[in-house]
Amino acid sequence: MRWLDSRIDRRVFWGAALLVLPFLLAGALAPEATGGAANRVLQAVTTHLGGVYLGLVSLFVGAGLALALSPLGRIRLGRDDEPPEFSRTSWFAMLFSAGMGIGLVFWSIAEPMIHFTSPPTGPAGTAEAARLAFEIFFFHWGVHAWGTYVVVGLAIAYFHFRKGEPALVSRCLAPLIGRRRAEGWPGVVVDVLAIWATVMGVVTSLGLGALQITSGLHLSAGLPDGVGTTLAVIGVITLLFIASAVSGVSRGIKLLSNLNVLLMLTLLGFFLAYGPTRAIAATFGRALADYLRDIVPLSTSTVLFGNPEWTRAWTVFYWAWWVAWAPFVGAFIARISRGRTVREFVIGVMVLPALFSFAFASALGGTAVHLDPAQGGAIARMVQTVVESALFGTLRQLPHYGLLAALANLLIASFFITSADSATYVVSTFSTGGAERASRRLIVFWGATLGAVAAVLVYAGGLNALQTASIVGSLPFLAVMVLLLAATVRDMWEEIRTSPPNP
């Protein structure tokens, strides 16, 4: 343990290991049994507690916007005269790459096509179904997703950079539970839950992302579409994200994040140039207007579109997934936000990435929905049979397919490396008592462990089971997030109340 890093908190490290390992072993050795049990629990959670997820995630969005617009928004995450550590471009690139990148590439075509062919209400395959599909996508990938990250990220950034606390979730709760409990076993439990959510989410995403890359290589380059290729992809990506994580945030992660956004803009430009440009623009404009018009009723409803089963299967599932990712994404966003004001942090994290996601999905998904009827429903059938092939099936309908496929494969790999190395960095920080820079040995250890476990789960077929289990496991952290929000607002308000007036 000391050889890995002398600052390791043994209570957190071994507590996380004892919590995570049984689920990883169950997913590898008995994937069907694990998946069945996880699905039953997930069904119970979404049925009985779906309203809790819907209500609290909407609360997080409202609270974040209220903080930004209130006098608390002028508080700086650092010293009062401290400038931001990163430029706005690099800051946006890193927070977007860690929080959304690969999932957006995966679902920008697949999800609108699914809602277009199987809407929650009304007939399928119509213009109205297409319009509703993009409004749903905007709702699922908009401010509600990023609002969950704001709660965790703002708390850690404020207490770490402003108050000098270690970069741990537990230390942010000291104003509510007291410093002794935050440093004792209650705090250990909170940090173990944060590592649990990070490891479970990243391992499943690493495996699922490798499956998408394998599918892309198969469809574009003719490589075998099998477990062997996927394991090779995991091995290569693991080496790359370890190298990036070891180089630190200011070098490897920053450069890769900037590359991600550049590649994404290039792919977006291809779709605008060679796709149905007018249809893309119309899709974006209508969906954004529908989203802004309906965001309040959608956010305050416990049964969307009068379809409770659809609400549980899609919206509640998404909200639980964002909560599962909140510890790692929030902690990483906190790390790169030193020197920002609360107002800039909230608007930058919650609004800008959502708008960029909307534009990207309108281009890719809008092209697919526009072209599908002329192709006799070929894209829709591909999404229904092999969902990870949606992107490359659409790219085949555009000129310069070879170039586009290579660009898409590079973008997926780059996004995935960035998400994985960000998570490795965060897990290393959580397991060393909040050290801003963990040892290279510990980073390599965590990176190799995550890659190896993902490979085992891919080989055993247990990724879907573990993904469901990780979402179920997000429920305890939802309560932690409520406490984080309360502690942050309370301490910020006290600071504003007791600070001298501006001259």
C-alpha angles and dihedrals in degrees: 000000000000089000089060094047129331090218097061114134100225093199092057095039096051094036090056091046093052091048099043104036098066091055093046091049092047091050091051101040101033108019096159094049091044092048092049093050093044092049092052092050091045090052090052093046095048092044098048102025102029090106090055092056093045093048099044096045089052088048090054091053093048093046092049093052091045091053092050093050096041128080087266088071092078093062111113122225092233134010116344091250097038116123121217114278094223133036117257091252095053092040092053092044093052097045092046094047093050096043108039117354110109095032090054092052089049099047105031090093103020100055099046089047091051093050091043092055096035110025122183090238136015132019121322127242096026132122088253091053090051091050092049091047093061094043087055091048092051090050094050095044100034136083094323092064093048093040089068090054091049093059094057098033096049093048094051094042093048098047094039102044099026102035101028096239122147114269094259131125090226095058091056089065095059094101089060106033101024130253095270092057092042090055094039135062097304088057091046090055091051093050091046089054089051092053090044092056092045097048095043093047096045096046093052092043091048090055096042091047091051089053090054092049089049090051090049093050090048095051096040105031104021096241116156112278098220146107093273093060091046092052090050090051091051091050094052094044092048091055091048098048092046089053090049094047092048091053089058138233096291094056122021101021093043094049094046092048092053088048090051094056092045091052091045092052090048092052090045089051091053091054092048092048100043102021130073095293097183092047090050092051091046091049092052095046096047095043093048091049092047091047094051091045095050103031094101097049091042091049094049098044124097092194113043119209089354089285112118096178092051091046092054095044096048119015099032090043091052093048090051090049093052089050090051090054096042098090095055099035093042093049092049093047088051091053093056097041102073111140097022121121119241089249093051091045095052097043093042095049101037105036112026098053090046092055091048090049090051092052093047094048092046090056098045101031093037090054092050094048091046095049099039099081091051089052093053093251094303095140092048091051091049091052091049094051104033109011095187090061094064095097097049093042088058094044089058089067092060132072121264093031094169093055093043093049092051090049092049093049091049091048093050092048093046093048091048094050090051094051092046096047090047089053092047089053092050096047089050090051094048092050094051099054093266099310108174092217118032121198119274090240092058092046091050090047094053093042093050091045094052092047093047094049091048090052092051092049093049090050092049095041094238102127097101091048091051093046090056091046092051091054091050087050091057091075096084091048090054088068090048090054092055089053091047091054092048093048093048096048092045094052094043091050091050090051093051092045095052100037118102116255118263113265 
